[in-house]
Amino acid sequence: MKNIFDINGRIFDECKEHRDDNERIPMLLTGEYGIGKTNAALLYCIRNPGSLYFSFKNIKSSLAPSIFAKHYSHIFSECYDWNDFFLQLEKYAKNIVPAVFFDDYGDRNDKEEFSNCLNDFLNRNKYICQIILIINKGERMSHLGEAFGVVMQEFNPVIVRKAFDRISEADAFRLSALTDGYYELLKLYNDEISFEENIKQFLNNGSPFYRFAVDYLSHFLRSPESYNSLLYAIALGNNRITEMSDFTGFPKNKVDKYIKALQEIRLVWKTKDRNGHSIYVIKNNYFKLWYKYLFAEQTDIDGNFSDDTIANFINELEHKLVPETFGKWCCHWIFIHQNRLSDRIPHVYEEKNLNVNINGIVFDYAETVSGKLILLKTFINKPSKEEWLEIEKAALTVTPFYNTEFIIGSMNGFKEYYWNINRKYDNIHLVQLQSLNI
């Protein structure tokens, strides 16, 4: 795997821009746990000699000045408190003008003295260095005053494709759907073997792929066991509070309390079903698969899951989650190309507009915007002429042909017939993997 940050690069550009424009406030780099924030910081330090990296992980703030000073003993003498630490940093930074990273800032709620001394340091010094605090989404930013925020996003399918020398466009998308663009999972992929062989290696209870879910919950929650039961219940289709209570045996008030905690760490989100009832779903594909197929399964003596478990895991990914993910990216394509479709913003993320049945054809998205019908229908394989005629027939039951914008998505391209009608009519839009260059 190539270094994915060579391709992305955004984080470094924003660091440099912030250093020039906002010298007296720290930069706050945030993103999901496992997204690659630490890797980005360490790589930045390698490429920018003189920059410094510190981590609060598993360290009390009161002990950190001494530990940090020992890490860079050629820069710091012994430090007993934060005031001493920042005075020594001030002497060093005057000649170097470095970026200074403090990772795991949200690891403990004990940063008041650190924050006060940091603010004093920044108020005394201008253009001396860039302070970057790194925090996971969902962690509390204790005692932090003004800061310039930069959010590190998951890596999209286009970047995933460019990160590997020997991976097909389709496999890159499948990998993106499986990992949700998390760097800690992406880096485990071996492009010298097939996608299926990679999954077989992932599905071992000692593998980093398996351990990521365990580590994620352990990082945010003191007692993950009860939360595991709820996530397992949701993965099996128990999406309402009452259903979760019945499945786990927990009283409803306890379920409600735990669900709120899972929402805070963005593992679960609240939506509504077709009848308008509140339901809770697991946010991303990796955790959906992990809890549905791996959480309660037994392994053999080597930690491997059964052939049936592996087959069910792959089947769910291939026939449900990959198509759903492709549909979501096609919805995003509609959103970013909205000016081509309507003079008003389409609501492509609202549940009521998704999986809409029109005359027997289920559209990924359907909505009337400013009097014009916008339809999205996606396919994994190349759609046939007959499938187009069915789409057209369904649309005509609602509104005339010229009053409809047709978006047809296909992961594996289109037959010549579709390109012909695309050239003939300007209200037929074809979206394939190459189109998702976001």
C-alpha angles and dihedrals in degrees: 000000000000116000100278092209090062085065098039100040096161096115093059094048091052091048091056094044091050093049090058099043108034108033099157100053128061124245116240113212110194136171143133120308107269096020094119105261094139092048090051091052095047092047090050090053091050091052095042108049113210095037116122134220125200130172129204091197109141091347126117111233092236091059096041100084091060094043094045092049092053090052090061099030091157088064105032133046116206113313122203100180142006095266090058091046095054093044089057091044088053092057092048097045097052091077100031106039092207137178109246118201124201106190126196091025090159095050094103136013094237106095102108096109091042092051094047093050091044091054091048089050093051093046091053095048134053125188089000101116145328116253114206120189115197121208137165119241108260095035120113118249097221119200093352116146126188115347139165107242126215120178119209109216132210113268112262125225094262092057091044089055092052093047094070130056097206110038129108122234090248094049090048089055092046089051091049090051092048097047099032087226094294110157094214089060098037093056090061093065117108111205092193091075131047125277090248092051089051091054091051089054091046092054099077122105091232096051122107087237091060094039094054092079091048092048092046094057093040090054095055105027131053095210110026095174097086092043089051090059091054094047090049090051092051093046089056092053103268096132104155126076091243092051092048091049092051093047098047101030090234117138113253094250090056091048090050092050094049093045090055089053090051090050090053092057090043098240092119132033133191123238138150131257125226091278093053095254119143114252134174124224135182107258104224141032099243093059093040090057095039095055096039098048111014110031098073099026124109120227133211123256090279093052095254123140122234123271089248092054092049091047092049091046092052093042092054091047095047101040103032116016100038092050090045091050092048089050091052092051090049088052087052089051088056091050096052092043094043093124089066092054110036145356090239133057114269116225096229095158099053114109094224090062095050128090092006118180114220116179092331097315116109111215121200087224133006129171139150109230120183090343094308123111115228115196132185123192120173134196135188095210128038107290119234130235088251091057090053091051089053091051091049092047092051092049092050090061087066107034141345119286095250090053094060131082108209118202112187117188126194127175092203102042132253140286117247091259090068093050089051094054089042089058092044099049125041092204094065112086124186120207123189134162092278088057092063093078093142 
